[in-house]
C-alpha cells in the first residue's frame, strides 16, 4: 500500500509541534509581507499613516493613563484632607478640654488658698 499525502522527508508533513521556530518565523514574515502588499501598505504614505495612527494611539493611551493617575492622586488628596480635618477637630477638642481642666484647677487652687 502506498502512503497518501506528503513524503516523510517533506517538512509539510510535520505537525505544528515539530516545526522549527525559524520555519514558523519565515512563514509569519511571508504572510505579513503578502498581507501588507495586498492592502497597499507598502507605499510610503500608507506606511507613514499607519505609523502615525499607532503613535496617536500610544499618545492617547498615555494621556488616559496620566488622567487615571491624576484622578487617583486627587482622590487620595481628598481623603488625606478629610483625615487632616478630622485630626484638627480632634486637636481642638482636646485643647479645649485641657484648657477647661486647667481653669477649673486654678479656680480650685484659688478657693483653697483663700480658706
C-alpha positions as CSV (number, residue, x, y, z in Angstrom):
1,X,0.0,0.0,0.0
2,X,1.2,3.4,-0.9
3,X,1.0,6.3,1.6
4,X,-1.2,9.2,0.9
5,X,-0.1,12.8,1.4
6,X,3.4,14.1,1.5
7,X,6.6,12.0,1.6
8,X,8.2,11.7,5.0
9,X,11.1,14.0,4.1
10,X,8.8,16.9,3.3
11,X,8.6,19.5,6.0
12,X,4.9,20.0,5.3
13,X,4.0,16.6,6.7
14,X,5.3,17.6,10.2
15,X,2.9,18.6,12.9
16,X,2.8,22.1,14.3
17,X,4.8,21.0,17.3
18,X,7.6,19.6,15.1
19,X,8.0,22.8,13.1
20,X,11.2,24.7,13.9
21,X,10.9,28.3,15.1
22,X,12.8,29.6,12.1
23,X,10.3,27.9,9.8
24,X,7.4,29.4,11.7
25,X,9.1,32.8,11.7
26,X,9.7,32.6,8.0
27,X,6.0,31.7,7.4
28,X,4.9,34.6,9.5
29,X,7.2,37.0,7.7
30,X,6.0,35.8,4.3
31,X,2.4,36.1,5.4
32,X,2.9,39.6,6.7
33,X,4.6,40.7,3.5
34,X,1.7,39.3,1.4
35,X,-0.9,41.0,3.6
36,X,0.8,44.3,3.5
37,X,1.3,44.0,-0.2
38,X,-2.3,43.1,-0.7
39,X,-3.6,46.0,1.5
40,X,-1.3,48.5,-0.3
41,X,0.6,49.3,2.9
42,X,4.0,49.1,1.2
43,X,3.5,52.6,-0.2
44,X,5.5,55.1,1.9
45,X,2.4,57.4,2.5
46,X,0.3,54.5,3.7
47,X,3.2,53.2,5.9
48,X,3.6,56.7,7.4
49,X,-0.1,56.9,8.0
50,X,-0.1,53.5,9.9
51,X,2.9,54.7,12.0
52,X,1.2,58.0,12.8
53,X,-2.0,56.2,13.7
54,X,-0.1,53.9,16.0
55,X,1.8,56.8,17.6
56,X,-1.5,58.6,18.1
57,X,-2.9,55.6,19.7
58,X,0.0,55.3,22.1
59,X,-0.3,59.0,22.9
60,X,-4.0,58.5,23.7
61,X,-3.2,55.6,25.9
62,X,-0.6,57.7,27.7
63,X,-3.0,60.6,28.2
64,X,-5.6,58.3,29.5
65,X,-3.1,56.7,31.9
66,X,-2.0,60.1,33.1
67,X,-5.6,61.1,33.6
68,X,-6.3,58.0,35.6
69,X,-3.2,58.6,37.7
70,X,-4.2,62.2,38.4
71,X,-7.7,61.2,39.3
72,X,-6.3,58.6,41.8
73,X,-4.0,61.2,43.2
74,X,-6.9,63.7,43.6
75,X,-9.0,61.1,45.4
76,X,-6.1,60.3,47.7
77,X,-5.5,64.0,48.4
78,X,-9.2,64.5,49.2
79,X,-9.1,61.5,51.6
80,X,-5.9,62.9,53.2
81,X,-7.5,66.3,53.6
82,X,-10.6,64.8,55.2
83,X,-8.4,62.9,57.7
84,X,-6.3,66.0,58.5
85,X,-9.5,68.0,59.0
86,X,-10.8,65.4,61.5
87,X,-7.4,65.5,63.2
88,X,-7.5,69.2,63.6
89,X,-11.1,69.0,65.0
90,X,-9.8,66.3,67.5
91,X,-6.9,68.5,68.5
92,X,-9.2,71.5,69.0
93,X,-11.5,69.4,71.3
94,X,-8.5,68.1,73.3
95,X,-7.1,71.6,73.6
96,X,-10.4,73.0,74.8
97,X,-10.8,70.1,77.3
98,X,-7.3,70.7,78.7
99,X,-7.9,74.5,78.9
100,X,-11.2,73.9,80.8
101,X,-9.4,71.5,83.1
102,X,-6.6,74.0,83.7
103,X,-9.1,76.8,84.5
104,X,-11.0,74.5,86.9
105,X,-7.8,73.6,88.7
106,X,-6.9,77.3,89.0
107,X,-10.3,78.1,90.5
108,X,-10.0,75.2,92.9
109,X,-6.4,76.2,94.0
110,X,-7.6,79.8,94.5
111,X,-10.5,78.7,96.6
112,X,-8.2,76.5,98.8
113,X,-5.7,79.3,99.2
114,X,-8.4,81.8,100.4
115,X,-9.7,79.4,103.1
